[in-house]
Amino acid sequence: MAELGFEVIGVDVDPAKVEMLSSGRVPFFEPDLEEVLARNLASGRLTFTTSFADAGDFADVHFICVGTPQQAGANAADMTQVFGAVDALAPHLGPDDLVVGKSTVPVGTADAIAARISTEVAWNPEFLREGFAVSDTLSPDRLVIGVRSERAESILREVYAPITATGVPLLVTDFPTAELVKVAANSFLATKISFINAMAEVCEAAGADVVKLAEAIGYDPRIGNRFLAAGLGFGGGCLPKDIRAFMARAGELGAEEALTFLREVDQINLRRRSHTVDLARKMLGGTLRGKTICMLGASFKPDSDDVRDSPALDVAVALANAGATVVVTDPKGLANAERVYPTLTYVDDIVKAVTDTDLVILGTEWREFRELDPTSLAEVAATPRIIDARNALDPDTWRAAGWTYRGLGRPVR
Ligand code: UGA
């Protein structure tokens, strides 16, 4: 918002984060974000505070952007942070202020917030991807605003004018549609990934190649080739918990049956992880006990240090639980991974991580891993075996360099 030219104050309850941001440091890895932060701190348009009173005094439009993680022990979303933020802000709101929800929430939340505060509410879901957060925010595919009045609509049209001026479509809806657009989009994306991973299971059984299959069906513009990368499946802080929260909310609304397919989407996704563990065991002669395995990848996707529900880390932990020594390497995710799973071994240097291992698994397709030289790496591994769990490497090149190569959903040869 500061980049678009607005005066912005960012509020967080964590003083350490506010301190970091105020001094120009981003508390997580996101490409280009540090430059945008520095530029807007320097211009004086962007400041940070822990004070809701300051925010209430300062701003006319208040975006709620807090997390909605999965509840412990249930599928539903934990709404503590959303209602916490709204309640903390409420006493400081002016009568003409607009509160705009951006968090991914169960449908009905905007209504619930509107009933809780005296000023007007709008809903404005965001669709940014980690790793592309800056460009997805400044040049989104579309903008969606759920409003109840022309006033709210015109305020948000003014906020987004610099973006809509470039031709980005802005859709105006009611509250529940705006809330549902977000979870529907994420459910579709999750379904697309699980679809291709289900095809990978069949390809494995039939001796076919899911990578070629995806390429071939992707040429049909009705299908499209994006989000058809078969492999270890989806993780992160969004898709897994969003499909679960969506099922839980549909159940509350009496529409449970409509989303039972998402349970299957979730199952297919999780099955890729256990399949990878089974494949590792098979490649290592039937047991993982006493074996050393290198996991290339800790973050849930490349260009992010986010390890929430990371498929690569999940597999690493399962292998360790089955008796293997697991060495994990990742360009950015090691510190976060070590905080969550302190018992795995973490090594910064890729070659050192691979040295003397019985099996390498590519779990996150960072560019650093895709560009590895299979010939020199084969020399340091105890035995050159690799599971390319993201189908990110060229099988022929790796086999020619002496590796026993296995992809997911690809022929064994
Ligand atoms: C996702 C959505 O893509 C965003 O549009 C949405 O705004 C965001 O969630 C959110 O709800 O905030 P993100 O979680 O950052 O974004 O990551 P994705 O790029 O969607 O990837 C999710 C997972 O799917 C990753 O683990 C990735 O490795 C996996 N994936 C993706 C595949 O396994 N195959 C693919 O073809 C694509």
Residues whose N, C-alpha, C, O or C-beta is under 5 A from the ligand:
A	BS01	UGA	E126 F127 L128 R129 E130 I193 F227 L228 A229 G233 F234 G235 G236 C238 L239 F300 K301
